[in-house]
Amino acid sequence: QVQLVESGGGLVQAGGSLRLSCAASGRTFSSYTMGWFRQAPGKEREFVAAISTSGWSTYYADSVKGRFIISRDNAKNTVSLSMNSLKPEDTAVYYCAADRWTGRVRVGRESYDYWGQGTQVTVSS
């Protein structure tokens, strides 16, 4: 069993920046693809970004490409999401997720095996 805990959410103005962190338990963190998803009110949870086990490969949703950066520190069992140039449409609960798949990063919710409880990000106009 893997536990994921997100932190770093909050209220920011449009154009601002925020960094989310995800702390993972367990001994096999480095074997997981890690991803970030978000869910806005009334909408389905959507893919935001993912990073391979090594950290060499990343994938981003078109809506955040060029603004968000996902990174990981396997020695510390953490994954981060640096969010820049935030827009009101980025407002959502952000979730950290782990995928046991060891190949290329995947973007589907069904591909991820473990989930955190989420952290709220609110971007004001």
C-alpha positions in Angstrom: 0.0 0.0 0.0 1.2 3.5 -1.0 0.1 6.7 0.7 0.4 10.0 -1.1 -0.1 13.4 0.6 -0.3 16.6 -1.3 0.5 20.1 0.1 1.1 23.6 -1.1 -2.3 24.6 -2.3 -3.8 28.0 -1.6 -5.2 31.2 -3.1 -3.2 33.1 -5.6 -3.9 35.9 -8.1 -4.0 35.3 -11.8 -0.5 35.4 -13.2 1.0 34.2 -9.9 2.9 31.1 -9.1 2.4 28.2 -6.7 4.3 25.0 -6.0 2.6 21.8 -5.0 4.3 18.9 -3.3 3.5 15.3 -2.9 5.1 13.1 -0.3 4.9 9.4 -0.9 5.3 6.5 1.6 6.8 3.2 0.8 10.0 1.8 -0.4 9.4 1.6 -4.2 8.7 5.2 -5.0 11.3 5.3 -7.7 9.5 2.5 -9.6 6.3 4.5 -10.1 5.3 6.9 -12.8 4.0 9.9 -11.0 1.2 12.2 -12.1 -0.8 15.2 -11.2 -4.5 15.5 -11.9 -7.1 18.1 -11.1 -10.8 18.3 -10.7 -12.8 21.5 -10.9 -16.3 21.9 -9.5 -18.8 20.0 -11.7 -16.1 18.5 -13.9 -14.4 15.2 -14.2 -10.9 14.7 -12.9 -8.4 15.5 -15.7 -4.8 14.8 -16.4 -2.3 17.7 -15.8 1.2 16.3 -15.9 3.2 13.1 -15.4 6.8 12.1 -15.0 8.6 8.9 -15.6 10.4 6.8 -12.9 13.7 8.3 -13.8 12.4 11.8 -14.2 13.8 11.9 -17.8 10.4 11.9 -19.5 7.5 14.3 -18.8 4.1 14.8 -20.3 1.8 17.7 -19.9 -1.8 18.5 -20.8 -2.0 21.1 -23.5 -3.8 23.5 -21.1 -0.8 23.7 -18.8 2.1 23.1 -21.2 4.7 25.9 -20.9 3.3 27.0 -17.6 3.6 24.0 -15.3 6.7 21.9 -14.5 6.6 18.5 -12.9 9.7 17.2 -11.1 10.6 14.4 -8.7 13.2 13.7 -6.1 13.4 9.9 -5.7 15.8 10.2 -2.8 13.2 12.1 -0.8 10.1 10.3 -2.2 8.6 13.5 -3.4 7.0 14.9 -6.6 6.4 18.6 -7.2 4.3 20.6 -9.6 5.6 24.1 -10.2 2.7 26.2 -11.5 3.4 29.6 -13.2 1.3 32.1 -15.0 -1.7 30.8 -13.2 -5.2 31.4 -14.7 -8.6 31.3 -13.1 -9.3 28.2 -15.1 -6.6 26.4 -13.2 -8.8 26.5 -10.1 -9.3 23.0 -8.9 -8.4 20.4 -6.4 -5.1 18.9 -7.4 -4.3 15.3 -6.8 -1.1 13.4 -6.8 -1.2 9.9 -8.3 1.2 6.9 -8.7 1.2 4.5 -11.6 3.0 1.2 -11.3 3.6 1.1 -15.0 7.3 1.2 -15.8 7.0 2.2 -19.5 6.1 5.5 -21.0 4.0 7.9 -19.0 0.3 7.4 -19.2 -2.4 10.1 -18.9 -5.6 8.1 -18.1 -7.1 8.2 -14.6 -7.6 4.4 -14.9 -3.8 3.9 -15.3 -3.0 5.2 -11.8 -3.1 2.9 -8.8 -2.7 5.2 -5.8 -4.1 8.6 -5.1 -3.7 11.4 -2.6 -6.5 13.3 -1.0 -6.0 16.4 -3.0 -5.1 20.1 -2.3 -7.2 23.1 -3.3 -5.8 25.6 -5.7 -7.8 28.8 -6.2 -6.8 31.4 -8.7 -8.6 34.7 -8.5 -9.2 37.1 -11.4 
